[in-house]
Amino acid sequence: MKHKNIYGVIAFTALLCWALWNYSVSLELVERFYRIVLPFLIGGFIAFIVNVLMVKLELVWDKVFSNGPLHRIKTAACLVLSIGLIIAFLAFTIILVLPELNSSVKTIIKLIPPAVDKMNIYLQEKAAQFNMFEDDFLYLQKQWNNAYQTLFQFIQDNKSLLLSRTWIATTTIVDVVTNFAIGIVAAVYLLLEKANLKRSLKRTVYAFTSKERGDYLVRAAQISERVFHGYVAGQFGEALILGCLCFVGMVIVGLPYALVISVLVAVLGLIPILGTIISAMVGCFLILVAAPEKIWVFLVFFIILQRIEGDILYPKIVGKAVGLSELWVLVAVTIGGSVAGIMGMVMSVPLCSVIYKLLSEKVEQNLADKNMGDLD
């Protein structure tokens, strides 16, 4: 056994040295591997999110059809119901929010010409107040025309570059859609076979490791499942409560677009930090179009709402499952977002929590072995 461990360490060290020496080749290999497994990572992400709702539906299904013939189709039926409910909720959000955003953009476009006229009148009044001459206006107008001509000429001279950029963007969108479609298919198969996969993985772990290491890996998997499930369920529960509080508060204060902004706050609340920023920006845009004089009221209300979420809702609902401070949540979200985008931002917090729990247990065990368990 010792010789095997030594050979393994030597092989790993040699491989690591080669990877560091040929870092450009290593990075290219890692990037290719990431592109290959990305659809399946997306599938695992979708499967884990859907599984949170699916588990709840399975519990209800067991109570209703515990002894009937429908018990055999529990997994497939609960999967279809879960996907249907999620699609219905997303469709409701899109149908509710997009028309209002479209209407607001059209309103802004209609308000631009009179706003420009008012700005010109204001500038003329200020020019007369500061005794500016007509030549100064002509000079400013000439500079504006030069800037416009420069921009237009740049577009004309770089048509091929813009076309190539457009093509790259189009192919990127196609890749994203393809990966997402493959991920959905993979998620369906994962959820249909989750019981068999769980049993096979457990048998594989014990087959290729010692019993002690197998017990540790199984315990780590159980902690991961509990933390991830609690985090996702807590995020959904917190988002629902936050959306309801936002709607009630906006109605009481008398702000427009209460339902639209509340739904947006609830949906984007599932994305840590970035979701809050996006919902605040969209909310400010809608309020600015409908009632510009109430924009400061909305900002104050939104800040109070976020403090309620950060100080009360998050620690009570999500904090018990995650067990991380706001600092580590920010670090996890930043690293996860830079590595894997929105998916990384969502998954990085529970992943960091699992690492933190396992590391804490190891630290406590080592201190106890050294008779230093009461160390402050």
ZAGU-761347 format. One record per residue (C-alpha): residue in one letter; x negated, y, z negated; residue number from 1. Coordinates in Angstrom, 3 decimals, padded with zeros to 6 digits. Each point is the difference from the previous one (the first is absolute). Example, Ala and Ser with C-alpha at 12.3 -4.5 7.8 and 13.67 -1.06 7.14 Angstrom:
SITE; A; -012.300; -004.500; -007.800; 1
SITE; S; -001.370; 003.440; 000.660; 2
! end
This chain:
SITE; M; 000.000; 000.000; 000.000; 1
SITE; K; -002.850; 002.397; -000.827; 2
SITE; H; -001.701; -000.716; 003.339; 3
SITE; K; 003.264; 000.769; 001.810; 4
SITE; N; 000.302; 003.291; -001.884; 5
SITE; I; -003.598; 000.908; 000.835; 6
SITE; Y; 000.502; -000.811; 003.682; 7
SITE; G; 003.180; 002.032; 000.037; 8
SITE; V; -001.711; 003.025; -001.574; 9
SITE; I; -002.887; -000.254; 002.466; 10
SITE; A; 002.353; -000.239; 002.972; 11
SITE; F; 002.084; 002.939; -001.225; 12
SITE; T; -003.114; 002.115; -000.627; 13
SITE; A; -001.364; -000.767; 003.467; 14
SITE; L; 003.337; 000.875; 001.610; 15
SITE; L; 000.239; 003.240; -001.983; 16
SITE; C; -003.536; 001.036; 000.983; 17
SITE; W; 000.762; -000.702; 003.661; 18
SITE; A; 003.222; 002.028; -000.205; 19
SITE; L; -001.765; 002.964; -001.585; 20
SITE; W; -002.881; -000.153; 002.460; 21
SITE; N; 002.401; -000.142; 002.969; 22
SITE; Y; 002.622; 002.287; -001.495; 23
SITE; S; 001.302; 001.257; 003.369; 24
SITE; V; 000.707; -003.553; 001.157; 25
SITE; S; 001.516; -000.805; -003.398; 26
SITE; L; 002.322; 002.986; 000.160; 27
SITE; E; 001.095; -000.964; 003.512; 28
SITE; L; 000.726; -003.559; -001.124; 29
SITE; V; 001.957; 001.264; -002.995; 30
SITE; E; 001.994; 002.355; 002.226; 31
SITE; R; 000.833; -002.792; 002.438; 32
SITE; F; 001.016; -002.306; -002.835; 33
SITE; Y; 002.167; 002.759; -001.462; 34
SITE; R; 001.773; 000.505; 003.336; 35
SITE; I; 000.654; -003.725; 000.272; 36
SITE; V; 001.449; -000.402; -003.496; 37
SITE; L; 001.789; 003.382; -000.103; 38
SITE; P; 003.361; -001.348; 001.281; 39
SITE; F; -000.082; -002.698; -002.663; 40
SITE; L; -000.928; 002.535; -002.686; 41
SITE; I; 002.986; 002.060; 001.101; 42
SITE; G; 002.093; -003.169; -000.126; 43
SITE; G; -001.157; -000.727; -003.538; 44
SITE; F; 000.777; 003.580; -001.013; 45
SITE; I; 003.508; -000.185; 001.480; 46
SITE; A; 000.566; -003.451; -001.514; 47
SITE; F; -000.948; 001.196; -003.466; 48
SITE; I; 002.303; 003.020; 000.192; 49
SITE; V; 002.926; -002.031; 001.318; 50
SITE; N; -000.645; -002.763; -002.540; 51
SITE; V; 000.759; 002.356; -002.896; 52
SITE; L; 003.583; 000.397; 001.208; 53
SITE; M; 000.154; -003.602; 001.184; 54
SITE; V; -000.798; -001.345; -003.476; 55
SITE; K; 002.884; 001.999; -001.481; 56
SITE; L; 002.378; -001.305; 002.648; 57
SITE; E; -001.185; -003.566; -000.584; 58
SITE; L; 000.871; 000.283; -003.693; 59
SITE; V; 003.505; 001.172; 000.897; 60
SITE; W; 000.290; -002.745; 002.639; 61
SITE; D; -000.909; -002.659; -002.577; 62
SITE; K; 002.739; 001.201; -002.328; 63
SITE; V; 002.678; 000.171; 002.698; 64
SITE; F; -000.874; -003.090; 002.066; 65
SITE; S; -001.812; -002.129; -002.555; 66
SITE; N; 001.819; -003.239; 000.831; 67
SITE; G; 001.393; 000.660; 003.465; 68
SITE; P; -001.332; -000.969; 003.432; 69
SITE; L; -001.116; 003.594; 000.593; 70
SITE; H; -002.760; -000.482; -002.559; 71
SITE; R; -002.118; -001.660; 002.704; 72
SITE; I; -000.125; 003.135; 002.137; 73
SITE; K; -000.865; 002.268; -002.928; 74
SITE; T; -003.431; 001.087; 001.279; 75
SITE; A; 001.091; 000.759; 003.561; 76
SITE; A; 003.228; 001.727; -001.057; 77
SITE; C; -001.702; 002.189; -002.619; 78
SITE; L; -002.719; 000.908; 002.497; 79
SITE; V; 002.558; 001.112; 002.588; 80
SITE; L; 001.921; 001.982; -002.633; 81
SITE; S; -003.181; 001.683; -001.261; 82
SITE; I; -001.135; 001.049; 003.474; 83
SITE; G; 003.527; 001.170; 000.858; 84
SITE; L; 000.272; 002.147; -003.123; 85
SITE; I; -003.414; 001.585; 000.567; 86
SITE; I; 000.768; 000.749; 003.666; 87
SITE; A; 003.384; 001.458; -000.944; 88
SITE; F; -001.590; 002.271; -002.599; 89
SITE; L; -002.699; 001.216; 002.406; 90
SITE; A; 002.596; 000.588; 002.715; 91
SITE; F; 002.158; 001.983; -002.424; 92
SITE; T; -003.007; 002.138; -000.945; 93
SITE; I; -000.972; 000.673; 003.617; 94
SITE; I; 003.577; 000.786; 001.076; 95
SITE; L; 000.388; 002.361; -002.953; 96
SITE; V; -003.332; 001.840; 000.169; 97
SITE; L; -000.904; 000.294; 003.701; 98
SITE; P; 003.109; 001.940; 001.137; 99
SITE; E; -000.529; 002.555; -002.764; 100
SITE; L; -003.661; 000.420; 000.936; 101
SITE; N; 000.959; 000.382; 003.665; 102
SITE; S; 002.633; 002.590; -000.871; 103
SITE; S; -002.483; 001.907; -002.172; 104
SITE; V; -002.629; 000.055; 002.759; 105
SITE; K; 002.578; 001.352; 002.476; 106
SITE; T; 000.985; 002.665; -002.523; 107
SITE; I; -003.645; 001.000; -000.448; 108
SITE; I; -000.448; 000.238; 003.786; 109
SITE; K; 003.053; 002.268; 000.255; 110
SITE; L; -001.306; 002.213; -002.810; 111
SITE; I; -003.455; 000.475; 001.541; 112
SITE; P; 000.887; 002.674; 002.662; 113
SITE; P; 001.814; 002.369; -002.402; 114
SITE; A; -002.748; -000.570; -002.553; 115
SITE; V; -002.620; 000.991; 002.598; 116
SITE; D; 001.988; 003.137; 000.852; 117
SITE; K; 000.212; 000.911; -003.677; 118
SITE; M; -003.755; -000.574; -000.306; 119
SITE; N; -000.683; 002.294; 002.957; 120
SITE; I; 002.175; 002.730; -001.522; 121
SITE; Y; -001.772; -000.458; -003.323; 122
SITE; L; -003.436; 000.246; 001.650; 123
SITE; Q; 001.020; 003.108; 001.896; 124
SITE; E; 001.201; 001.622; -003.211; 125
SITE; K; -003.260; -000.919; -001.729; 126
SITE; A; -001.984; 001.268; 002.982; 127
SITE; A; 001.788; 003.324; -000.169; 128
SITE; Q; -000.549; 000.094; -003.745; 129
SITE; F; -003.772; -000.587; 000.371; 130
SITE; N; -000.300; 002.233; 003.092; 131
SITE; M; -001.067; -002.762; 002.387; 132
SITE; F; -000.255; 001.011; 003.653; 133
SITE; E; 001.589; -001.619; 003.021; 134
SITE; D; -003.431; -001.103; 001.209; 135
SITE; D; -000.285; -002.180; -003.075; 136
SITE; F; 003.198; -001.836; 000.940; 137
SITE; L; -001.228; -000.424; 003.543; 138
SITE; Y; -003.260; -001.426; -001.298; 139
SITE; L; 001.831; -002.494; -002.258; 140
SITE; Q; 002.286; -000.970; 002.870; 141
SITE; K; -003.020; -000.517; 002.263; 142
SITE; Q; -001.668; -002.226; -002.591; 143
SITE; W; 003.169; -002.052; -000.349; 144
SITE; N; 000.228; -000.451; 003.771; 145
SITE; N; -003.669; -001.021; 000.136; 146
SITE; A; 000.564; -002.613; -002.718; 147
SITE; Y; 003.030; -001.353; 001.881; 148
SITE; Q; -001.916; -000.161; 003.291; 149
SITE; T; -002.917; -001.734; -001.724; 150
SITE; L; 002.307; -002.626; -001.475; 151
SITE; F; 001.762; -000.521; 003.331; 152
SITE; Q; -003.324; -000.314; 001.833; 153
SITE; F; -001.256; -002.495; -002.581; 154
SITE; I; 003.055; -002.173; 000.616; 155
SITE; Q; -000.525; 000.226; 003.764; 156
SITE; D; -003.702; -000.886; -000.264; 157
SITE; N; 000.557; -002.928; -002.361; 158
SITE; K; 002.940; -001.781; 001.600; 159
SITE; S; -001.941; -003.247; 000.273; 160
SITE; L; -001.066; 000.186; -003.645; 161
SITE; L; 003.546; 000.705; -001.140; 162
SITE; L; 001.275; -002.828; 002.191; 163
SITE; S; -002.511; -002.429; -001.485; 164
SITE; R; 000.924; 001.116; -003.513; 165
SITE; T; 003.663; -000.509; 000.843; 166
SITE; W; -000.768; -003.468; 001.319; 167
SITE; I; -001.952; -000.863; -003.152; 168
SITE; A; 002.891; 001.204; -002.147; 169
SITE; T; 002.456; -002.056; 002.078; 170
SITE; T; -002.073; -003.165; -000.260; 171
SITE; T; -000.375; 000.603; -003.736; 172
SITE; I; 003.767; 000.204; -000.384; 173
SITE; V; 000.377; -003.216; 002.026; 174
SITE; D; -002.555; -001.716; -002.261; 175
SITE; V; 001.822; 001.177; -003.108; 176
SITE; V; 003.354; -001.227; 001.298; 177
SITE; T; -001.515; -003.341; 001.033; 178
SITE; N; -001.712; -000.518; -003.357; 179
SITE; F; 003.192; 000.929; -001.812; 180
SITE; A; 002.066; -002.418; 002.104; 181
SITE; I; -002.450; -002.846; -000.638; 182
SITE; G; -000.034; 000.965; -003.668; 183
SITE; I; 003.796; -000.281; -000.230; 184
SITE; V; -000.096; -003.483; 001.527; 185
SITE; A; -002.805; -001.032; -002.358; 186
SITE; A; 001.929; 001.423; -002.974; 187
SITE; V; 003.077; -002.058; 000.907; 188
SITE; Y; -002.036; -003.210; 000.153; 189
SITE; L; -001.783; 000.846; -003.260; 190
SITE; L; 003.279; 000.564; -001.823; 191
SITE; L; 001.633; -003.124; 001.408; 192
SITE; E; -002.970; -002.145; -001.050; 193
SITE; K; -001.005; 001.859; -003.167; 194
SITE; A; 000.672; -002.959; -002.328; 195
SITE; N; -002.043; -002.410; 002.125; 196
SITE; L; -002.789; 002.548; 000.468; 197
SITE; K; -000.216; 000.640; -003.722; 198
SITE; R; -000.247; -003.714; -000.758; 199
SITE; S; -002.577; -000.598; 002.768; 200
SITE; L; -002.213; 002.897; -001.124; 201
SITE; K; 000.048; -001.231; -003.590; 202
SITE; R; -000.986; -003.529; 001.064; 203
SITE; T; -002.770; 001.398; 002.217; 204
SITE; V; -001.450; 002.097; -002.813; 205
SITE; Y; -000.215; -002.962; -002.390; 206
SITE; A; -001.346; -002.243; 002.776; 207
SITE; F; -003.050; 002.187; 000.723; 208
SITE; T; -000.751; 001.478; -003.448; 209
SITE; S; -000.461; -001.217; -003.543; 210
SITE; K; 003.010; -000.157; -002.304; 211
SITE; E; -001.208; 003.004; -002.039; 212
SITE; R; -000.511; 002.156; 003.067; 213
SITE; G; 003.252; -001.243; 001.479; 214
SITE; D; 001.869; 000.951; -003.173; 215
SITE; Y; -001.552; 003.465; 000.165; 216
SITE; L; 000.941; 000.478; 003.658; 217
SITE; V; 003.553; -001.204; -000.605; 218
SITE; R; 000.310; 002.349; -002.973; 219
SITE; A; -001.349; 002.869; 002.124; 220
SITE; A; 002.586; -000.830; 002.671; 221
SITE; Q; 002.783; -000.050; -002.598; 222
SITE; I; -001.115; 003.394; -001.362; 223
SITE; S; -000.150; 001.369; 003.555; 224
SITE; E; 003.488; -001.260; 000.798; 225
SITE; R; 001.426; 001.446; -003.222; 226
SITE; V; -001.721; 003.376; 000.451; 227
SITE; F; 000.847; 000.364; 003.698; 228
SITE; H; 003.591; -001.082; -000.514; 229
SITE; G; 000.432; 002.305; -002.976; 230
SITE; Y; -001.637; 002.887; 001.845; 231
SITE; V; 002.141; -000.319; 003.130; 232
SITE; A; 003.217; -000.515; -001.984; 233
SITE; G; -000.910; 002.895; -002.279; 234
SITE; Q; -000.737; 002.257; 002.968; 235
SITE; F; 003.397; -000.746; 001.540; 236
SITE; G; 001.765; 000.558; -003.322; 237
SITE; E; -001.860; 003.234; -000.648; 238
SITE; A; 000.699; 001.249; 003.542; 239
SITE; L; 003.718; -000.674; -000.431; 240
SITE; I; 000.170; 001.843; -003.329; 241
SITE; L; -002.126; 002.857; 001.347; 242
SITE; G; 002.278; 000.411; 003.026; 243
SITE; C; 003.098; 000.094; -002.217; 244
SITE; L; -001.590; 002.588; -002.323; 245
SITE; C; -001.027; 002.095; 002.997; 246
SITE; F; 003.531; -000.065; 001.431; 247
SITE; V; 001.682; 000.901; -003.305; 248
SITE; G; -002.532; 002.754; -000.704; 249
SITE; M; 000.280; 001.578; 003.437; 250
SITE; V; 003.798; -000.033; -000.190; 251
SITE; I; -000.092; 001.680; -003.428; 252
SITE; V; -002.505; 002.635; 001.140; 253
SITE; G; 001.937; 000.577; 003.216; 254
SITE; L; -002.662; -000.916; 002.551; 255
SITE; P; 000.987; -001.074; 003.540; 256
SITE; Y; -000.806; -003.363; 001.591; 257
SITE; A; 000.272; -001.723; -003.383; 258
SITE; L; 000.807; -003.457; 001.382; 259
SITE; V; -002.554; 000.098; 002.834; 260
SITE; I; -002.888; 001.174; -002.182; 261
SITE; S; 000.921; -002.415; -002.793; 262
SITE; V; -000.017; -002.994; 002.343; 263
SITE; L; -003.312; 001.189; 001.423; 264
SITE; V; -001.476; 000.391; -003.495; 265
SITE; A; 001.151; -003.517; -000.926; 266
SITE; V; -001.383; -001.647; 003.158; 267
SITE; L; -003.320; 001.852; 000.082; 268
SITE; G; -000.367; -000.488; -003.745; 269
SITE; L; -001.051; -003.571; 000.816; 270
SITE; I; -003.254; 001.426; 001.444; 271
SITE; P; -002.236; 001.231; -002.869; 272
SITE; I; -001.049; 003.688; 000.056; 273
SITE; L; 000.285; 000.434; 003.791; 274
SITE; G; 003.742; -000.696; -000.073; 275
SITE; T; 000.516; 002.788; -002.529; 276
SITE; I; -001.891; 002.490; 002.186; 277
SITE; I; 001.943; -000.927; 003.158; 278
SITE; S; 003.395; 000.152; -001.725; 279
SITE; A; -000.876; 003.397; -001.505; 280
SITE; M; -001.045; 001.392; 003.400; 281
SITE; V; 003.117; -001.280; 001.784; 282
SITE; G; 002.204; 001.239; -002.843; 283
SITE; C; -001.585; 003.461; 000.134; 284
SITE; F; 000.520; 000.088; 003.764; 285
SITE; L; 003.699; -000.859; -000.275; 286
SITE; I; 000.592; 002.472; -002.842; 287
SITE; L; -001.921; 002.702; 001.870; 288
SITE; V; 002.340; -000.355; 002.984; 289
SITE; A; 003.266; -000.218; -001.943; 290
SITE; A; -000.655; 002.326; -002.956; 291
SITE; P; -003.411; 001.740; 000.071; 292
SITE; E; 000.765; 001.923; -003.185; 293
SITE; K; 000.242; -003.296; -001.947; 294
SITE; I; -003.367; -001.402; 001.038; 295
SITE; W; -001.603; 000.965; -003.322; 296
SITE; V; 002.869; -001.601; -001.900; 297
SITE; F; -000.601; -003.227; 001.914; 298
SITE; L; -003.752; 000.098; -000.667; 299
SITE; V; 000.516; 000.474; -003.741; 300
SITE; F; 002.642; -002.735; -000.037; 301
SITE; F; -002.243; -002.392; 001.953; 302
SITE; I; -002.949; 000.599; -002.347; 303
SITE; I; 002.218; -000.696; -003.035; 304
SITE; L; 001.329; -003.130; 001.707; 305
SITE; Q; -003.531; -001.266; 000.657; 306
SITE; R; -000.986; 000.590; -003.619; 307
SITE; I; 003.044; -002.018; -001.111; 308
SITE; E; -001.141; -002.765; 002.322; 309
SITE; G; -003.636; 000.133; -001.110; 310
SITE; D; 000.621; 000.353; -003.742; 311
SITE; I; 003.155; -002.077; -000.518; 312
SITE; L; 001.073; -002.195; 002.930; 313
SITE; Y; -003.364; -001.301; 001.202; 314
SITE; P; -001.416; -000.963; -003.433; 315
SITE; K; 003.272; -001.655; -001.085; 316
SITE; I; 000.854; -001.855; 003.227; 317
SITE; V; -003.186; -000.532; 002.022; 318
SITE; G; -002.627; 000.589; -002.675; 319
SITE; K; 000.878; -003.168; -001.917; 320
SITE; A; -000.693; -002.129; 003.071; 321
SITE; V; -003.079; 001.889; 001.203; 322
SITE; G; -001.657; 001.221; -003.191; 323
SITE; L; -002.176; 002.607; 001.734; 324
SITE; S; -000.481; 003.646; -000.841; 325
SITE; E; 000.778; 002.700; 002.562; 326
SITE; L; -003.740; 000.465; 000.654; 327
SITE; W; -000.491; -003.611; 001.051; 328
SITE; V; 003.216; 000.111; 002.032; 329
SITE; L; -001.422; 002.990; 001.907; 330
SITE; V; -003.314; -001.803; 000.550; 331
SITE; A; 001.752; -003.173; 001.177; 332
SITE; V; 002.318; 001.893; 002.364; 333
SITE; T; -002.884; 002.001; 001.485; 334
SITE; I; -002.151; -003.067; 000.652; 335
SITE; G; 002.912; -002.113; 001.237; 336
SITE; G; 001.239; 002.734; 002.333; 337
SITE; S; -003.459; 000.487; 001.534; 338
SITE; V; -000.382; -003.755; 000.590; 339
SITE; A; 003.467; -001.103; 001.160; 340
SITE; G; 002.251; 003.058; 000.301; 341
SITE; I; 003.466; -000.039; -001.557; 342
SITE; M; -000.137; -003.762; -000.543; 343
SITE; G; -003.246; 000.460; -001.942; 344
SITE; M; 001.484; 002.836; -002.056; 345
SITE; V; 002.921; -002.179; -001.085; 346
SITE; M; -001.986; -003.178; -000.694; 347
SITE; S; -003.094; 001.604; -001.549; 348
SITE; V; 001.711; 000.943; -003.276; 349
SITE; P; 001.154; -003.513; -001.010; 350
SITE; L; -003.254; -001.487; 001.334; 351
SITE; C; -002.005; 002.386; -002.155; 352
SITE; S; 002.260; -000.912; -002.926; 353
SITE; V; -000.710; -003.725; 000.462; 354
SITE; I; -003.751; 000.648; 000.090; 355
SITE; Y; 000.318; 002.185; -003.093; 356
SITE; K; 001.925; -002.685; -001.923; 357
SITE; L; -002.423; -002.790; 000.932; 358
SITE; L; -003.001; 002.161; -000.810; 359
SITE; S; 001.529; 001.028; -003.335; 360
SITE; E; 000.586; -003.632; -000.933; 361
SITE; K; -003.599; -000.856; 000.905; 362
SITE; V; -001.342; 002.918; -002.047; 363
SITE; E; 002.073; -001.007; -003.037; 364
SITE; Q; -001.107; -003.618; 000.327; 365
SITE; N; -003.698; 000.923; 000.243; 366
SITE; L; 000.268; 002.354; -002.990; 367
SITE; A; 001.752; -002.706; -002.002; 368
SITE; D; -002.757; -002.488; 000.854; 369
SITE; K; -002.505; 002.521; -001.363; 370
SITE; N; 002.082; 000.642; -003.133; 371
SITE; M; 000.531; 003.591; 001.126; 372
SITE; G; 003.751; -000.120; 000.570; 373
SITE; D; 000.628; 002.936; -002.348; 374
SITE; L; -002.375; 002.296; 001.892; 375
SITE; D; 001.508; 003.447; 000.684; 376
! end
